[in-house]
Amino acid sequence: MDKRKFVLPAAIGVAAVWFGSHAGGGFATGRQEVEFFVQFGWHSVWIGVLAMLILGAAIFFGLELARIHKTHDYKSFFKKLYSPYEIVFANLWDLLYLYGTLLGAAVAIAGASDLLRQALHIPYGIAVVIIGGTLLLFTIFGAGLVRSASTAMAAFIVGSLLIVTFLGIKMGAGNLGNVVSQKITTVGFGKILWMAILYGSFQSILIAPIVSVSEPLKTRKNTFMAALYGFLVNGAMLTLVCIMLLSFYPAIIKENLPVYFVTAQLGHKWLYALYSLILFFALISTGVGLIFGVVKRFEASWKSETGIFKTVRIKRITICVTCLLLSAGISLFGLTAIVAKGYSSLGIAAFFLNIIPLLFIAPIKIRKAKAAKSVDQQESLSE
């Protein structure tokens, strides 16, 4: 009897990390999809695929560069990508990643706070304080518990989101058909394309966690399949949610929590309650994960041990509180404003620091590395 354990192919594991990072609490609110695609009308039935295609190509070249040079942490990866100007651009990317992390945490706080406001009628400002305090406690004392539950949380949020998506499309099929058949749109085609590029760009900071789990990818085929699987599942999920939200166009545009709004329209109290609960914990999980990542990043480089900062716990609390204050401050602008302004600015910066280098510079470095390896092999054989 064969007792060997079944192990998923490495390419699927890497694609799963991409999908889990993309389809988290922020995605599940639906505000990202509305802001970048759905508010512009019928093009949202397909434009998400283009966004994921751009991102997928960038991730493929990033994975291939990491595989060839064995750079499976984002610091060494970006030093290799930006070489010989890594001192400047690697530090700029660090700032970009910190900005993206704080924005993501702010989205989690704003989303959870708005959920409390709508579900329990708690004033938004007070809800922000409650959520911020909850994140502080979990980050300091329960980060391990949250990380352990994050995989199950992602599965629950995707499962409930799929149920809402299919029921929502069924309910709004008539309106959806009308929007698509009449090709209702509010902007020109150039704007639509730019929003696809912008969405793929701000999502490209996910290259950091993706590269960190890419070591099992040993061949070019492995990296290609990881990027392909990731493109297919992320593109399909994004498109389905966009189509579902488009079914409630244009009423959906003004909603801070569009998917939450749809669940209320469906009339299934059990689904409404289930989704609300899962979304809340998914947002908390996302916030804790992002803040804890920043804490780990900076506590390792905090060498000073003077005064009260002699213990790791005090350093961790200090960094955590600072990050939470910044994120909570950003969250006061509201979820819609953060996604519209914050993620757009992140996308513009990432377009120059991520997309262009990954799509144009990484292939050149990959070819040079392969050529150098081929020369070394030939010289070795001739000796």
N, C-alpha and C positions, 0 to 999 in steps of 0.2 A: 504493500500500500504506500503510495507516494504522499509523504507528509510535508512536502515543500509548500511554503506559503506563496499565495498568489501576490505578485507585485505588479503594480501598474507600470506601464512603460514610462520612462523618464520624461518623454515629450508631453504626455498627458498631465503628469505632475506639475511641470512648469506652466502649462496652459491653465491648469486649475488655479495656480497662484495668481496669474494675470486676471482670470475671471473673478476670483474671490476679492482681489484688490479693487477691481472695477465695479462689480455689482454689490457694493456694500450699502451701508445705511444711507449715504448721500444719494446714491443712484436710486435706491428704493423709494425715496420721497417723490421722485418724478420731476423735481424742479430742474435738474440738469437737462433732462430731455426736452422739457418745455422751453427752457431758455435758449438752447442751442438749435432746436429743430422744430418742435411742434408749433410754436407761435407763428412760424412763417408759412404754415399751411401744408398742402398736399405733398410737397417734396420730402417731408419727414418719413414717408413710407419707404424711402430708399437711401436717403443721404447718410444715415448712420452707418451703412455698409461701407461707404467711401471713407468715412472717418476712421473706421476700424481697419480698413485696408491700408491707409497711410500709416497708422500706428503699427499694424502688423509688420509692414515692410521695415519700419525703423527698429522694431524689436528683433526681427530676424537678423539684421546686420549687427545689432548690439550683441545678441547671443553668439553669433559667429565670431565676432571680435573677442568676446570673453573666452570662448572655447579655445581659440588659437593661442591666445596669450595667457590663458589660465588666470584671468583676473575675475574672480568670483565674489568680490566685494566692491561696492560702488566707488570707493575712494580710488583704489588701484585701477578700476575699469576706466574711470573718467580721466585719470592721469595718462593712461595709454591712449585714449581717444583724442585728448586735447594736446598731446605731445607735439611739438616742443614748447607749447605755450600753456602747459598745465598749471603753472603757479597762479596765473591770472584766472583762467577759465574754470579750473577745478574748484577754486574758492568761490567763484561766482555761482557755480552749480550748487555748492553747499548752501549758499544763501537762498537760491531758488528752491531747493528742497525744503529748507526750513520754512520759507514763505508758504509753500504748498501744504506743508504739514499743519501749520497754524491755521491756514484757510480751511483745510479739511476738518480740523478740530472745531473751528468756528461753525462750520456747516452742521456738524454733529450736535453741537450745543444749541444752535438756532433751531434745527429740526426738532430735537427733543423738547425744547422749550415751547415751540409753537404747537407741538402735539399736546403738551400739558395745558396750554392755553385753550385749545379747541375742545379737548376732551373733558377737562376738569374746571375750565373757566378761571384758571390762575392767571393773574396779570403777567404779561410777557417778561418784564424786568425781574419780578420775583422768581419766575420759572427759570430764568438764566442763572440766578444765584443758586437755586436748588440743584440744577443740573451741574453747574460748576463745582459745587461742594461734593456731589456724588462722584464726579470724575476724579476729584482730588483724592477722596478716600480709596477708590478702586485702584488708582494709579500707584499710590503709596503702599497700600496694604493688600490689594487683591488683583494686581496685574497678572499674576500667574493663573489665577482662576479664570479671569476674563479671556486670556489667551487660549487656555484649554477649551473654553466654551465657544471660541470664535468660529471654529470650523462648523460646529453644529448650528450656530446662529446663522452663518452664511447659507447653510442648506435650508433652514427654516424660512429665511427671508426670500430666497429664490423660489421655494415651493409655494409660499403664500402669494408671491408676486405673480407667478405663473397662473394660479387660480384666478386672481383678480384680472389678469390680462385677458384670459380667454372669455371669462364672463363679461368683462367690459366690452370686448370687441363684439360679442354676441348682442349685448344690449344696445350698443351704439352703431350697429351695422348700417342702419339707414342713413344716419348723419355722416358716417364715414364714407359711404358710397357717394353721397352728394358732394362732399368736399373734394374727393378724388376725381369724380367724373367731371366736375366743373373746373378742376385744376385751380382751386382757390389758393392764392398766395398773396403775401403782403409786401414782398421785396423782390428785387431782381435776382437773376440766377447767379450773378457774381457774389452777392451777399450770402446766398445759400452755400456756395462752394467754400467761401471764407469761413463760415461757421463750422463746416466739416473739418477744415484744416485746424481751426482753433480748438475744437473739441479733441481731436487726435493729439494736438500739441500739449494741452494741459494734462491729458491722460498719460503722456509720455514720461512723466516723472516716475511712473510705475516701473520703469526700467531698473530702478534701484532694487526693489524686492525681487523682481524677476531674475536679474543677474545673480542675486545672492543664492538662488536655489538651482542654478543652471549647471553646476559641476558634473552631474551625471550625463549630460549631453556630450557624447564623445565624437560624433561625426557630423558632417554638414547636413546629412539627411535628418539626423536627430533634431538639429536646430530648426530646420525647415518645417518639420512636422510639428514641433512645439508652437512655432509661429502660426502655422496653418490651423491647428486645432484651436488655438487662442482666438484667431480671427473669426473662425466659424461660430464658436459658441458665444463670443462677445458680440459679434455682428448680429447674430440671430436674436439674442436676448434684447439688445438695444433696439432693434427694428420692431420686435413684437410689442415692447412697451410703448414705443413711439406711436405705433398704429393704434394701440388701445387708447392712449391719451388723445390722439387725433379724433377718435370716435366721439369725444366730448368737446370738440372744438366749436366755437371759440370760448365757451364758458370756462374751460380748464385753464386758460392763459393767466387769469388773475389769482389762481389758487397758490398759496405758499406750499401746500402739501398736496399736489395733484392726485397722486395715487390714493391717498387717504380720502380725498374728495370723491373719487370714483367708488371706493368701497361703501361710502355712505349712500351713493345713488343706487347701488345694486340691491339693497333691501334685505341682505342676509346678515342678521345681527351677529351670528356666530363668526362670520368672516370679518365683519367690521371690528369686533372685539379682538379676534385673533391677530389680525393684521396690525392693529394699534399696539398691542402688547409686543409683538415680534419686532415691529419697527422701532419702538422705544428702546428695547434692549440691544437691537442692532446698532442704533445710533450711539448708545452708551459704549458698546463694545468697540466701535470705530474710534470714538473719541479717546478711550483709554489706550488703544493700540497706538494711535498717532502720538499722543503725549508721551507715552512710555518710550517710544522710539527716540524722541528728542532728548528725553532724560538720559537714556543710555548713551546717546551720541556725545553729550556734553559732560556727563559725570566722569567719563573716561579721560577727558582732556583737562579736567579741573584738578590741577596738581597742588594748588595752595591748601595748606592744612593749618591755617592760623585761626585763632579765636574759636568761635563756635563751629567752624567748618572743618573740624578734625574728623568727623565721622561721615561715612558715605550716606547715612540716612538723612542728615541735615542738608548735605549737598543736594540729594535727590529731591527733598521737599522744596528746597529753594528754587531749583530749576523747574519743578513741577508747578509750583505756585506762579512763577513768572510766566510760564507758557499758558497756563490757564487764565491768568489775568489778561494776557494779550488776546487769546482766543475768545474769551468771554466779552472783551471789549469790542472785538470785531463782530461778534454775534448780535450785538445790540443794533447793528444796522439792518438786521432781518435777513432771513434766508434768501429771499429773492434778490436783494441787493448784493449779497455776498457772491452768489452764483453769477449774477450778471456782470458785476464789475470786477470782483476778485478773481474768479476763474478765467475771465476774459484776459485780464492783465497777466495772469499766470501763463495762459496759452500763448500770448505774444512773446513773452520772455522765453518760454520753452521752445518756441518755434526756432529761435536763433541759437539757443544753447543745446537743444536736443535734436529736433527734427532735421535741421540742415546738417549738423555734424554726423548724425547717424545714417542719413540717406546718401550723403555725398562724400564725407571724409572717411567714414568707417570702411566702405567698399575699397577705397584706395589702399588703406592700411592693411586690409585683409589680403588683397592681391600681392602687395609687397612682402608680407609675411610668408605667403605661400611660395612666392618666387625665391625668397631667401632660403626657405627650407628645402626647396628643390635643388638649389645650387649646392647646399651643404651635403645633401644626400649623394649628388653626383661626385663631389670632391671626395667623399668618404669611400665611394665605390672605386675610384681611380687610384687610391692609395695602396 
